[in-house]
Amino acid sequence: MLAVEYFEVECPEPVGAEYYKQITNDVLLDHNLLKVIEKLHIYIDPEVTVFVAVGILRPITTVVRVGDIANINPQEGKMTLVISDETYLARMLKVFWEHFGKDRVEQPDRFTVILYNVKEEAKGLENIVIAHPSESLNKDLIYAFRCISPEGFRLRSERFERGKFSFVASEDTLVENIDELVRAKFALMGEVP
């Protein structure tokens, strides 16, 4: 796994900064997002009640194929797939239902999927694309930063463009100089928003 090149938590209270750095690390690790973030700067000020996260994303060019999450065992009249990674199982089932029909797809347990009478249609089964991780990345990041930001900071502003993102949350009406604050935090990372 690639490490985040730049990761800083800025807070007027040093102990609070350390806690938020650990919380951020844990949440991003739990949501499998550390590998897609190249740079991250978080600013939190409890006096002003503002939370700002800005970052740079690594480009995501890979897709997930059936062969990436399952071992395929062809048998007489059926193909049994042994699932090694459940992350994309629901998406794979949806693709199979569309491609082969629900009546030919069975899931007897969470680690097994059986395809019946699909020998001809299943040529190249291991190469069928089941997910594009970049499609849900923005939604996943927003969810993660909602978990990281302080409880009660419900007013939010999120922006994603050209591989950069900002997430701002506050307990009160967001202050008008948010764009200025976001630009300043990008500058600390050596980036222009």
PASEBA-1860 file (N, C-alpha, C; in nm, 3 decimals):
! residues 193
1> MLAVEYFE> 0.085/-0.117/0.000/0.000/0.000/0.000/0.090/0.124/0.000 ~ 0.058/0.220/-0.083/0.132/0.344/-0.087/0.096/0.429/0.033 ~ 0.196/0.494/0.088/0.172/0.582/0.203/0.127/0.719/0.155 ~ 0.055/0.790/0.240/0.015/0.926/0.209/0.143/1.010/0.213 ~ 0.169/1.083/0.105/0.291/1.161/0.094/0.295/1.275/0.196 ~ 0.182/1.340/0.218/0.171/1.452/0.311/0.044/1.433/0.391 ~ 0.056/1.435/0.525/-0.061/1.416/0.611/-0.038/1.499/0.736 ~ -0.116/1.604/0.749/-0.100/1.697/0.862/-0.237/1.731/0.918
9> VECPEPVG> -0.243/1.738/1.052/-0.363/1.786/1.119/-0.323/1.910/1.197 ~ -0.388/2.019/1.164/-0.358/2.149/1.225/-0.471/2.184/1.322 ~ -0.434/2.211/1.446/-0.532/2.242/1.550/-0.463/2.328/1.656 ~ -0.533/2.429/1.712/-0.471/2.511/1.816/-0.434/2.431/1.941 ~ -0.498/2.316/1.960/-0.469/2.230/2.074/-0.387/2.110/2.026 ~ -0.258/2.100/2.062/-0.172/1.990/2.013/-0.227/1.850/2.044 ~ -0.285/1.832/2.162/-0.341/1.701/2.197/-0.458/1.669/2.105 ~ -0.542/1.768/2.077/-0.653/1.749/1.986/-0.606/1.713/1.847
17> AEYYKQIT> -0.497/1.776/1.803/-0.441/1.745/1.671/-0.397/1.599/1.663 ~ -0.333/1.550/1.768/-0.289/1.410/1.769/-0.408/1.314/1.766 ~ -0.510/1.345/1.846/-0.630/1.261/1.844/-0.694/1.259/1.706 ~ -0.707/1.375/1.644/-0.770/1.380/1.512/-0.685/1.313/1.405 ~ -0.554/1.318/1.421/-0.468/1.247/1.325/-0.493/1.096/1.336 ~ -0.505/1.045/1.457/-0.532/0.903/1.477/-0.672/0.865/1.429 ~ -0.771/0.948/1.460/-0.908/0.923/1.415/-0.913/0.919/1.262 ~ -0.849/1.018/1.199/-0.847/1.026/1.053/-0.780/0.903/0.994
25> NDVLLDHN> -0.666/0.867/1.047/-0.594/0.750/0.998/-0.680/0.624/1.010 ~ -0.744/0.605/1.126/-0.827/0.487/1.147/-0.946/0.481/1.052 ~ -1.016/0.595/1.036/-1.135/0.597/0.949/-1.095/0.573/0.804 ~ -0.990/0.639/0.757/-0.948/0.621/0.618/-0.898/0.480/0.594 ~ -0.831/0.422/0.693/-0.786/0.284/0.681/-0.905/0.189/0.678 ~ -1.002/0.210/0.768/-1.122/0.126/0.771/-1.202/0.132/0.641 ~ -1.201/0.248/0.577/-1.276/0.265/0.452/-1.190/0.242/0.329 ~ -1.068/0.191/0.351/-0.977/0.158/0.242/-0.949/0.277/0.150
33> LLKVIEKL> -0.931/0.395/0.211/-0.909/0.517/0.132/-0.766/0.571/0.139 ~ -0.683/0.518/0.227/-0.547/0.568/0.238/-0.469/0.551/0.108 ~ -0.498/0.446/0.033/-0.423/0.422/-0.089/-0.460/0.516/-0.203 ~ -0.571/0.589/-0.192/-0.610/0.679/-0.300/-0.579/0.825/-0.268 ~ -0.538/0.853/-0.145/-0.506/0.991/-0.108/-0.355/1.011/-0.111 ~ -0.312/1.109/-0.187/-0.170/1.140/-0.196/-0.128/1.242/-0.090 ~ -0.209/1.347/-0.074/-0.181/1.451/0.025/-0.311/1.485/0.098 ~ -0.297/1.514/0.229/-0.414/1.547/0.309/-0.375/1.646/0.418
41> HIYIDPEV> -0.451/1.755/0.426/-0.431/1.853/0.532/-0.567/1.878/0.597 ~ -0.570/1.862/0.729/-0.693/1.885/0.805/-0.668/2.000/0.901 ~ -0.765/2.089/0.905/-0.760/2.202/0.998/-0.887/2.197/1.081 ~ -0.870/2.201/1.212/-0.987/2.202/1.300/-0.964/2.307/1.407 ~ -1.065/2.390/1.426/-1.058/2.495/1.529/-1.189/2.494/1.607 ~ -1.184/2.444/1.731/-1.307/2.437/1.810/-1.361/2.574/1.850 ~ -1.276/2.676/1.853/-1.322/2.811/1.887/-1.410/2.868/1.777 ~ -1.369/2.848/1.653/-1.444/2.899/1.538/-1.549/2.797/1.493
49> TVFVAVGI> -1.543/2.678/1.544/-1.625/2.562/1.507/-1.620/2.536/1.356 ~ -1.499/2.510/1.308/-1.482/2.478/1.168/-1.386/2.359/1.154 ~ -1.418/2.274/1.058/-1.338/2.158/1.023/-1.314/2.166/0.873 ~ -1.188/2.163/0.832/-1.153/2.171/0.690/-1.059/2.057/0.656 ~ -1.091/1.982/0.553/-1.002/1.878/0.501/-0.982/1.907/0.353 ~ -0.856/1.916/0.313/-0.825/1.935/0.171/-0.725/1.827/0.132 ~ -0.731/1.785/0.007/-0.640/1.679/-0.033/-0.626/1.663/-0.182 ~ -0.525/1.585/-0.215/-0.494/1.550/-0.353/-0.513/1.399/-0.365
57> LRPITTVV> -0.580/1.355/-0.470/-0.605/1.212/-0.491/-0.508/1.153/-0.593 ~ -0.473/1.028/-0.572/-0.395/0.956/-0.672/-0.491/0.917/-0.784 ~ -0.443/0.913/-0.907/-0.530/0.869/-1.016/-0.565/0.720/-1.000 ~ -0.691/0.687/-1.024/-0.735/0.548/-1.018/-0.763/0.503/-1.160 ~ -0.683/0.409/-1.206/-0.698/0.365/-1.344/-0.740/0.219/-1.354 ~ -0.744/0.149/-1.243/-0.775/0.007/-1.247/-0.925/-0.018/-1.239 ~ -0.963/-0.130/-1.288/-1.101/-0.178/-1.274/-1.094/-0.312/-1.201 ~ -1.205/-0.353/-1.144/-1.211/-0.481/-1.074/-1.281/-0.582/-1.165
65> RVGDIANI> -1.216/-0.695/-1.186/-1.270/-0.800/-1.272/-1.306/-0.922/-1.187 ~ -1.388/-1.009/-1.240/-1.430/-1.129/-1.169/-1.309/-1.206/-1.117 ~ -1.207/-1.223/-1.199/-1.087/-1.298/-1.160/-1.011/-1.234/-1.045 ~ -1.036/-1.106/-1.018/-0.969/-1.039/-0.906/-1.027/-1.079/-0.771 ~ -1.153/-1.123/-0.769/-1.217/-1.153/-0.640/-1.264/-1.298/-0.626 ~ -1.247/-1.378/-0.733/-1.300/-1.514/-0.726/-1.213/-1.613/-0.804 ~ -1.208/-1.736/-0.755/-1.148/-1.847/-0.828/-1.261/-1.920/-0.898 ~ -1.242/-1.950/-1.027/-1.349/-2.009/-1.108/-1.319/-2.157/-1.130
73> NPQEGKMT> -1.415/-2.242/-1.094/-1.402/-2.387/-1.111/-1.510/-2.437/-1.206 ~ -1.476/-2.460/-1.334/-1.576/-2.512/-1.428/-1.608/-2.658/-1.393 ~ -1.738/-2.691/-1.397/-1.785/-2.826/-1.369/-1.891/-2.861/-1.471 ~ -1.937/-2.982/-1.470/-2.040/-3.026/-1.564/-2.170/-2.948/-1.542 ~ -2.209/-2.866/-1.639/-2.335/-2.792/-1.633/-2.334/-2.668/-1.544 ~ -2.221/-2.640/-1.483/-2.217/-2.522/-1.396/-2.074/-2.474/-1.377 ~ -2.063/-2.353/-1.326/-1.933/-2.296/-1.288/-1.946/-2.249/-1.144 ~ -1.854/-2.295/-1.061/-1.855/-2.255/-0.921/-1.746/-2.152/-0.899
81> LVISDETY> -1.785/-2.040/-0.842/-1.690/-1.934/-0.810/-1.670/-1.930/-0.659 ~ -1.546/-1.938/-0.616/-1.511/-1.928/-0.476/-1.462/-1.786/-0.452 ~ -1.535/-1.713/-0.370/-1.509/-1.571/-0.348/-1.396/-1.553/-0.247 ~ -1.296/-1.474/-0.286/-1.184/-1.447/-0.195/-1.192/-1.307/-0.136 ~ -1.272/-1.218/-0.197/-1.287/-1.081/-0.149/-1.432/-1.039/-0.167 ~ -1.503/-1.019/-0.056/-1.646/-0.988/-0.061/-1.677/-0.843/-0.096 ~ -1.577/-0.759/-0.105/-1.598/-0.617/-0.126/-1.689/-0.589/-0.246 ~ -1.667/-0.659/-0.354/-1.743/-0.633/-0.477/-1.842/-0.744/-0.511
89> LARMLKVF> -1.873/-0.829/-0.414/-1.962/-0.942/-0.439/-2.101/-0.898/-0.486 ~ -2.159/-0.798/-0.420/-2.293/-0.752/-0.460/-2.292/-0.698/-0.602 ~ -2.189/-0.625/-0.637/-2.180/-0.572/-0.774/-2.162/-0.685/-0.875 ~ -2.083/-0.786/-0.838/-2.063/-0.899/-0.928/-2.195/-0.973/-0.952 ~ -2.271/-0.994/-0.846/-2.401/-1.061/-0.862/-2.492/-0.981/-0.954 ~ -2.494/-0.851/-0.940/-2.577/-0.767/-1.026/-2.536/-0.781/-1.173 ~ -2.405/-0.782/-1.198/-2.355/-0.799/-1.335/-2.396/-0.936/-1.388 ~ -2.382/-1.039/-1.304/-2.421/-1.174/-1.347/-2.571/-1.182/-1.378
97> WEHFGKDR> -2.654/-1.121/-1.295/-2.797/-1.124/-1.317/-2.832/-1.059/-1.450 ~ -2.766/-0.946/-1.480/-2.792/-0.877/-1.607/-2.740/-0.959/-1.725 ~ -2.625/-1.022/-1.707/-2.560/-1.093/-1.817/-2.619/-1.233/-1.841 ~ -2.646/-1.307/-1.733/-2.691/-1.446/-1.746/-2.837/-1.467/-1.708 ~ -2.897/-1.376/-1.633/-3.033/-1.393/-1.582/-3.031/-1.447/-1.440 ~ -3.124/-1.400/-1.359/-3.128/-1.440/-1.217/-3.151/-1.590/-1.199 ~ -3.223/-1.651/-1.291/-3.253/-1.793/-1.278/-3.130/-1.883/-1.296 ~ -3.020/-1.830/-1.348/-2.900/-1.910/-1.370/-2.787/-1.876/-1.272
105> VEQPDRFT> -2.818/-1.790/-1.174/-2.718/-1.748/-1.075/-2.768/-1.786/-0.936 ~ -2.684/-1.857/-0.861/-2.721/-1.898/-0.726/-2.605/-1.863/-0.631 ~ -2.643/-1.822/-0.510/-2.543/-1.793/-0.408/-2.579/-1.874/-0.282 ~ -2.527/-1.997/-0.272/-2.564/-2.081/-0.158/-2.506/-2.033/-0.025 ~ -2.394/-1.964/-0.029/-2.336/-1.904/0.092/-2.255/-1.783/0.051 ~ -2.202/-1.712/0.149/-2.136/-1.584/0.118/-2.003/-1.598/0.045 ~ -1.947/-1.718/0.038/-1.820/-1.738/-0.031/-1.833/-1.819/-0.160 ~ -1.955/-1.846/-0.203/-1.976/-1.929/-0.321/-2.085/-1.869/-0.410
113> VILYNVKE> -2.058/-1.866/-0.540/-2.158/-1.829/-0.639/-2.153/-1.937/-0.746 ~ -2.271/-1.985/-0.786/-2.277/-2.090/-0.889/-2.354/-2.036/-1.009 ~ -2.295/-2.054/-1.128/-2.359/-2.016/-1.254/-2.397/-2.145/-1.326 ~ -2.525/-2.159/-1.362/-2.574/-2.280/-1.427/-2.590/-2.259/-1.577 ~ -2.547/-2.360/-1.653/-2.564/-2.362/-1.799/-2.519/-2.233/-1.866 ~ -2.397/-2.194/-1.839/-2.345/-2.069/-1.897/-2.213/-2.090/-1.971 ~ -2.184/-2.214/-2.010/-2.054/-2.246/-2.067/-2.016/-2.153/-2.183 ~ -2.103/-2.137/-2.279/-2.070/-2.052/-2.395/-2.064/-1.904/-2.358
121> EAKGLENI> -2.165/-1.858/-2.282/-2.170/-1.716/-2.246/-2.060/-1.676/-2.149 ~ -2.001/-1.774/-2.079/-1.904/-1.745/-1.974/-1.759/-1.749/-2.021 ~ -1.738/-1.757/-2.152/-1.599/-1.753/-2.201/-1.540/-1.618/-2.161 ~ -1.424/-1.624/-2.102/-1.360/-1.501/-2.055/-1.424/-1.447/-1.928 ~ -1.491/-1.533/-1.853/-1.561/-1.492/-1.731/-1.470/-1.415/-1.636 ~ -1.347/-1.460/-1.623/-1.254/-1.394/-1.529/-1.223/-1.250/-1.568 ~ -1.248/-1.213/-1.694/-1.217/-1.077/-1.740/-1.337/-0.982/-1.739 ~ -1.453/-1.030/-1.698/-1.571/-0.942/-1.693/-1.549/-0.835/-1.587
129> VIAHPSES> -1.565/-0.710/-1.626/-1.548/-0.598/-1.534/-1.672/-0.589/-1.444 ~ -1.648/-0.584/-1.312/-1.761/-0.576/-1.219/-1.765/-0.444/-1.144 ~ -1.655/-0.368/-1.146/-1.657/-0.240/-1.074/-1.549/-0.147/-1.124 ~ -1.580/-0.020/-1.115/-1.486/0.088/-1.141/-1.475/0.164/-1.009 ~ -1.372/0.138/-0.927/-1.363/0.200/-0.795/-1.372/0.352/-0.796 ~ -1.329/0.416/-0.902/-1.333/0.562/-0.907/-1.475/0.617/-0.907 ~ -1.574/0.536/-0.949/-1.712/0.583/-0.956/-1.769/0.618/-0.819 ~ -1.730/0.547/-0.717/-1.786/0.573/-0.584/-1.689/0.646/-0.491
137> LNKDLIYA> -1.575/0.685/-0.542/-1.472/0.746/-0.458/-1.520/0.873/-0.388 ~ -1.583/0.964/-0.461/-1.628/1.089/-0.400/-1.727/1.062/-0.287 ~ -1.821/0.973/-0.311/-1.920/0.939/-0.210/-1.853/0.877/-0.087 ~ -1.755/0.790/-0.111/-1.682/0.726/-0.001/-1.603/0.827/0.081 ~ -1.540/0.922/0.012/-1.464/1.026/0.084/-1.556/1.114/0.169 ~ -1.669/1.152/0.112/-1.764/1.236/0.188/-1.810/1.161/0.313 ~ -1.844/1.034/0.297/-1.888/0.955/0.412/-1.777/0.947/0.518 ~ -1.654/0.922/0.474/-1.543/0.912/0.569/-1.521/1.043/0.643
145> FRCISPEG> -1.525/1.155/0.572/-1.502/1.283/0.640/-1.620/1.324/0.728 ~ -1.738/1.276/0.697/-1.852/1.298/0.789/-1.826/1.222/0.919 ~ -1.764/1.106/0.910/-1.729/1.030/1.031/-1.616/1.097/1.109 ~ -1.523/1.157/1.039/-1.406/1.219/1.102/-1.440/1.353/1.165 ~ -1.522/1.433/1.097/-1.553/1.568/1.148/-1.626/1.558/1.281 ~ -1.614/1.661/1.364/-1.676/1.657/1.498/-1.828/1.639/1.492 ~ -1.879/1.571/1.592/-2.023/1.550/1.606/-2.092/1.685/1.612 ~ -2.199/1.700/1.537/-2.275/1.825/1.538/-2.234/1.922/1.427
153> FRLRSERF> -2.125/1.893/1.358/-2.083/1.979/1.246/-2.159/1.934/1.122 ~ -2.282/1.979/1.112/-2.372/1.929/1.008/-2.377/2.017/0.882 ~ -2.337/2.142/0.893/-2.335/2.229/0.776/-2.207/2.200/0.699 ~ -2.222/2.158/0.571/-2.106/2.112/0.498/-2.098/2.174/0.359 ~ -1.976/2.177/0.310/-1.948/2.214/0.172/-1.843/2.116/0.121 ~ -1.872/2.050/0.009/-1.779/1.953/-0.049/-1.751/1.990/-0.193 ~ -1.625/1.977/-0.233/-1.587/2.004/-0.372/-1.488/1.898/-0.419 ~ -1.508/1.852/-0.540/-1.419/1.756/-0.603/-1.396/1.803/-0.746
161> ERGKFSFV> -1.271/1.829/-0.781/-1.240/1.863/-0.919/-1.093/1.842/-0.949 ~ -1.067/1.784/-1.065/-0.932/1.761/-1.115/-0.839/1.695/-1.011 ~ -0.888/1.592/-0.946/-0.804/1.517/-0.853/-0.781/1.584/-0.719 ~ -0.855/1.691/-0.692/-0.843/1.761/-0.563/-0.979/1.764/-0.496 ~ -0.978/1.768/-0.364/-1.105/1.775/-0.293/-1.093/1.865/-0.171 ~ -1.207/1.919/-0.132/-1.215/1.992/-0.005/-1.347/1.953/0.061 ~ -1.340/1.943/0.193/-1.457/1.911/0.274/-1.453/2.008/0.391 ~ -1.557/2.090/0.404/-1.565/2.188/0.511/-1.693/2.162/0.588
169> ASEDTLVE> -1.681/2.159/0.720/-1.799/2.136/0.804/-1.795/2.233/0.921 ~ -1.914/2.271/0.967/-1.923/2.363/1.079/-2.051/2.338/1.157 ~ -2.050/2.384/1.278/-2.167/2.375/1.364/-2.261/2.492/1.335 ~ -2.201/2.604/1.294/-2.274/2.726/1.263/-2.274/2.749/1.113 ~ -2.342/2.853/1.070/-2.341/2.888/0.929/-2.196/2.902/0.884 ~ -2.165/2.840/0.770/-2.028/2.844/0.721/-1.986/2.987/0.693 ~ -1.870/3.023/0.742/-1.822/3.160/0.726/-1.793/3.188/0.579 ~ -1.801/3.316/0.543/-1.789/3.354/0.402/-1.649/3.338/0.347
177> NIDELVRA> -1.548/3.336/0.433/-1.412/3.325/0.382/-1.365/3.179/0.371 ~ -1.458/3.086/0.354/-1.425/2.944/0.341/-1.332/2.921/0.222 ~ -1.361/2.983/0.109/-1.275/2.965/-0.009/-1.132/3.009/0.021 ~ -1.119/3.119/0.094/-0.986/3.168/0.133/-0.916/3.067/0.224 ~ -0.990/3.014/0.320/-0.937/2.916/0.414/-0.893/2.789/0.340 ~ -0.974/2.743/0.246/-0.940/2.624/0.168/-0.815/2.649/0.085 ~ -0.806/2.765/0.019/-0.686/2.799/-0.060/-0.562/2.799/0.029 ~ -0.573/2.855/0.149/-0.459/2.861/0.240/-0.413/2.720/0.280
185> KFALMGEV> -0.507/2.629/0.301/-0.470/2.492/0.340/-0.408/2.417/0.224 ~ -0.456/2.440/0.102/-0.389/2.380/-0.015/-0.248/2.435/-0.028 ~ -0.230/2.563/-0.004/-0.098/2.625/-0.012/0.000/2.562/0.084 ~ -0.046/2.524/0.203/0.041/2.459/0.301/0.096/2.326/0.249 ~ 0.023/2.264/0.159/0.069/2.138/0.097/0.150/2.164/-0.028 ~ 0.165/2.292/-0.065/0.238/2.326/-0.187/0.152/2.310/-0.311 ~ 0.020/2.320/-0.296/-0.073/2.301/-0.406/-0.159/2.424/-0.427 ~ -0.211/2.437/-0.547/-0.307/2.542/-0.579/-0.441/2.474/-0.598
193> P> -0.548/2.524/-0.533/-0.678/2.456/-0.548/-0.734/2.466/-0.688
END
